[in-house]
Amino acid sequence: MSAVRKLEPADSVLAVEGLTSGYDAAPVVRNVSFSIAAGEILVILGKNGMGKSTLLKTIMGFVRASSGKVRLAGADITNSAPHLIARRAVAYTPQEYAIFQDLTVEENLRLGVESDELLRQRLDDVEAAFPRIAQRLRQRAGTLSGGEQKMLLLSRGLIARPKIMLIDEISEGLQPTMVAKMAEVLQATKDKSGVAILLVEQNLPFALSVADRYAILKIGEIVERGDVAHADTAATLEEHLRI
């Protein structure tokens, strides 16, 4: 493993310590450690099948950790129920299109907040990020395009006004203009609210355009990490992702 080019944040929103998890007796994530501070974007990069999505699902409580700890603002949330983790201001945007197709856009957004009143108060957040979604509140979510469904997924996380967002492959299958829009929204959200963002990605240009730090996951283990701003970061990441 290469030397870490930047110390992990001292005052972390999320700290993962020696985390191991998987399915049945087969470990998928192996002894993973990292942390994220408020107002920071950390991207986890890697090819398909390296354990990236499983890592997020373990943090979120959908996959049970066999060892290690997940701490949120210092509190141990390891293996807590997903709905209890969400109540601690954690927003999870999964890789799958986890929207309710037969519900309206507004009804899907309602799932991201605790009351109708909060939804009304925060619709401006959606309009600022994705005006197209704000204009389609009465439309059935299943009739949205693929890109619009990704907007809806991210909007549902944004209106929760979380302390940390866990985002899995948000750029997958999107046109370049839409990828650029996602990057713009993530940067603006981070700068405005100071939210911490853990981003799982394979799209290297997108990742480099938004992240502050990176970690590369191979066969469930972090094998490289550092600052995105470092001079040779792009070359290092391309080499790892090519192998």
C-alpha positions in Angstrom: 0.0 0.0 0.0 1.3 3.4 -0.9 1.9 6.0 1.8 -1.0 8.3 2.6 -0.3 11.7 1.1 -2.7 13.5 3.5 -3.6 12.8 7.1 -7.1 11.6 7.7 -9.4 14.3 9.1 -9.1 14.7 12.9 -12.7 15.8 13.4 -14.5 13.3 11.2 -18.2 13.1 10.4 -17.7 9.5 9.5 -14.9 7.1 10.6 -14.6 3.5 9.3 -12.2 1.5 11.3 -10.9 -2.0 10.2 -14.3 -2.8 8.6 -14.8 -6.3 7.2 -18.1 -7.6 5.8 -19.6 -9.8 3.1 -22.2 -12.4 2.4 -22.5 -15.7 4.3 -18.9 -16.8 5.0 -17.3 -14.9 2.1 -15.7 -11.6 3.0 -16.1 -8.9 0.3 -14.8 -5.8 2.3 -11.6 -6.5 4.1 -10.1 -4.4 6.9 -11.1 -1.0 5.4 -10.3 2.2 7.3 -10.9 5.8 6.4 -12.6 9.0 7.6 -14.3 12.0 6.2 -14.6 15.5 7.5 -17.5 18.0 7.1 -17.3 19.8 3.8 -15.2 17.1 2.2 -15.7 14.7 -0.7 -13.9 11.4 -0.6 -14.3 9.1 -3.6 -13.9 5.4 -3.5 -12.7 4.2 -6.9 -12.4 0.7 -8.3 -13.6 -1.7 -11.0 -16.8 -3.7 -10.8 -16.8 -6.5 -8.2 -14.2 -4.9 -5.9 -16.6 -4.4 -3.0 -17.5 -0.7 -3.4 -21.2 -1.0 -3.2 -20.9 -3.6 -0.4 -18.9 -1.1 1.6 -21.6 1.5 1.4 -24.3 -1.0 2.3 -22.2 -2.1 5.3 -21.9 1.5 6.5 -25.6 1.9 6.0 -26.5 -1.3 7.9 -27.9 -3.3 4.9 -24.9 -5.7 5.1 -23.6 -6.9 8.5 -20.1 -6.1 9.5 -18.2 -9.2 10.9 -15.5 -7.0 12.4 -14.5 -3.3 12.7 -16.4 -0.2 13.5 -18.4 2.5 11.8 -18.6 5.8 13.8 -20.8 8.8 13.0 -19.6 11.9 14.7 -17.9 9.6 17.3 -21.0 7.4 17.9 -20.7 3.7 17.1 -23.4 2.9 14.5 -21.9 -0.5 13.4 -24.7 -2.9 12.3 -27.5 -0.5 13.3 -30.7 -0.8 11.4 -30.7 1.3 8.2 -33.7 3.4 9.2 -32.0 4.3 12.5 -28.8 5.3 10.6 -30.9 7.5 8.2 -32.4 9.3 11.2 -28.9 10.4 12.2 -28.8 12.6 9.1 -27.2 10.1 6.7 -28.6 10.1 3.1 -27.9 7.1 1.0 -28.3 7.2 -2.8 -27.9 3.6 -4.1 -26.6 2.5 -7.5 -29.9 0.8 -8.2 -32.8 3.0 -9.3 -34.4 2.9 -5.8 -37.4 5.0 -6.6 -41.1 4.0 -6.4 -42.2 3.8 -10.0 -45.9 4.1 -9.4 -45.6 7.1 -7.0 -45.3 10.7 -8.1 -42.1 12.6 -8.0 -43.4 14.5 -5.0 -44.3 11.3 -3.2 -40.9 10.0 -3.8 -39.3 13.2 -2.4 -41.6 12.9 0.6 -39.7 9.8 1.6 -36.6 11.9 2.2 -38.1 14.1 4.9 -40.1 13.6 8.1 -43.2 15.6 7.3 -45.2 17.2 4.5 -44.3 20.6 6.0 -40.6 19.9 5.7 -41.1 18.8 2.1 -42.8 22.1 1.3 -40.1 24.1 3.0 -37.3 22.3 1.2 -38.7 22.1 -2.3 -36.6 25.2 -3.1 -33.5 23.0 -2.5 -34.7 20.7 -5.3 -35.6 23.6 -7.6 -32.1 25.1 -7.1 -30.4 21.8 -7.9 -32.6 20.3 -10.5 -35.4 22.6 -11.9 -36.6 19.9 -14.1 -37.5 17.7 -11.2 -39.3 20.6 -9.4 -41.4 21.0 -12.5 -42.5 17.4 -12.5 -43.8 16.9 -9.0 -47.2 15.5 -10.2 -45.6 13.2 -12.7 -45.3 9.4 -12.0 -41.7 8.7 -11.3 -41.6 5.6 -13.5 -42.2 7.8 -16.6 -39.1 9.9 -16.0 -36.0 9.3 -18.2 -33.0 7.5 -16.8 -31.2 10.8 -16.2 -34.2 12.3 -14.5 -34.6 9.3 -12.2 -31.0 9.9 -11.1 -31.8 13.5 -10.5 -34.8 12.4 -8.4 -32.6 10.0 -6.4 -30.1 12.7 -5.6 -32.8 15.2 -4.9 -34.3 12.9 -2.3 -31.0 12.9 -0.5 -30.5 16.6 -0.8 -33.8 17.6 0.8 -33.0 15.5 3.9 -30.2 18.1 4.5 -27.9 15.4 5.8 -24.6 15.6 7.6 -23.2 13.0 5.2 -24.3 11.6 1.8 -23.4 8.1 0.6 -23.6 8.1 -3.2 -23.1 5.0 -5.3 -22.3 5.4 -9.0 -24.5 8.4 -9.6 -22.8 9.1 -13.0 -23.4 5.6 -14.4 -25.3 5.6 -17.8 -25.5 9.4 -17.9 -24.7 11.6 -20.8 -21.7 13.9 -20.4 -23.9 17.0 -19.9 -25.8 15.3 -17.1 -22.5 14.1 -15.5 -21.3 17.7 -15.5 -24.6 18.8 -13.9 -24.2 16.2 -11.1 -20.7 17.4 -10.4 -22.0 21.0 -10.2 -24.7 20.0 -7.8 -22.4 18.0 -5.5 -19.8 20.8 -5.4 -22.5 23.4 -4.7 -24.0 21.3 -2.0 -20.7 20.7 -0.3 -19.8 24.4 -0.4 -23.2 25.7 0.8 -24.0 23.2 3.5 -20.7 21.7 4.5 -22.0 18.2 4.0 -19.5 15.3 3.9 -19.9 13.1 0.8 -18.7 9.6 0.3 -18.8 8.9 -3.4 -18.4 5.5 -5.0 -17.4 5.9 -8.7 -15.8 4.3 -11.8 -16.0 7.5 -13.8 -12.5 8.9 -13.3 -12.9 12.4 -14.9 -16.1 12.9 -12.9 -14.5 11.7 -9.6 -11.4 14.0 -10.2 -13.7 17.0 -10.9 -15.5 16.8 -7.5 -13.4 14.9 -4.9 -10.9 16.2 -2.4 -9.4 12.8 -1.6 -9.5 9.4 -3.1 -9.1 5.8 -2.1 -8.8 2.8 -4.5 -10.5 -0.4 -3.6 -9.2 -3.7 -5.0 -10.7 -7.1 -4.0 -12.2 -5.4 -0.9 -9.0 -3.7 0.3 -7.8 -0.1 0.0 -4.6 -0.2 -1.9 -3.9 3.4 -2.6 -5.1 6.8 -1.2 -4.2 10.4 -1.4 -5.1 13.9 -2.4 -6.9 14.5 -5.7 -4.9 17.7 -6.1 -1.5 15.9 -6.1 0.4 16.3 -9.4 0.5 12.6 -10.3 -3.0 11.6 -9.1 -4.6 11.1 -12.5 -1.8 8.9 -13.7 -1.8 6.9 -10.5 -5.5 6.3 -10.7 -5.5 5.4 -14.4 -2.8 2.8 -13.8 -4.8 1.2 -10.9 -8.1 1.2 -12.8 -6.5 -0.2 -15.9 -4.9 -3.2 -14.2 
